[in-house]
């Protein structure tokens, strides 16, 4: 309340509520020993841990900021024993897939073909489609490499997915870049799936369910390349929000 020219004037302060972050569900697939859990933990905690329970399958969440836009990233670290089995538990849940192999294990690379065939067949025709990334892990084992970068790029081209190579035990920003690119791809696919509104159409005729669940991102995706060569500035440091938090949705065992 303030006084001006002898009259009382009321000042109303309007508080704009913060928007809840959108969600992006990412499923990590691949053969045992390819480093799925190590990549997941590296992304969530910036730590590298080499030993895990191979039979443990869990889902985790982390509040991230991608291109100045908040997003709750949920990661399902799967534990398939022999290729894609009981796929229903993650196919309908996922917004994006990251399929991992180890560059020093040819068998893990060949196993990726089954996963790629499964998820691309499922995603085909969906609106929006679930983007897929083929990820070569353990580039720190270069001297023991059994899968060339050209082989990985060729398989990614065949299935129309992104391709990167990283190491879970090296640079955190390279690993973070993979997950953030998955979020960006989901946003792009969501934008593409929205039916355009023509002047002659009634806006009310468009279903609310067709509205994108993730905020549109217009940043162009870099051409497929080795992720370790991409310089990524951490978005956590730019955010004025509270520091990203890690939520364990199930029991998590670290040895």
Secondary structure, DSSP 8 states (H G I E B T S, - for coil): -EEETTEEE------------EEEEEEEEE-TTSSHHHHHHHHHHS-------TT--EEEEEEEEETTEEEEEEEEE---SSSS-STHHHHTT-SEEEEEEETT-HHHHHHHHHHHHHHHHHHTT-SS--EEEEEEE-GGGGGG--S-HHHHHHHHHHHT-EEEE--TTS-HHHHHHHHHHHHHHHHHHHHHHS----TTS-GGGS-GGGS-SS---------S--GGGS----STTT--S----EEESS-----
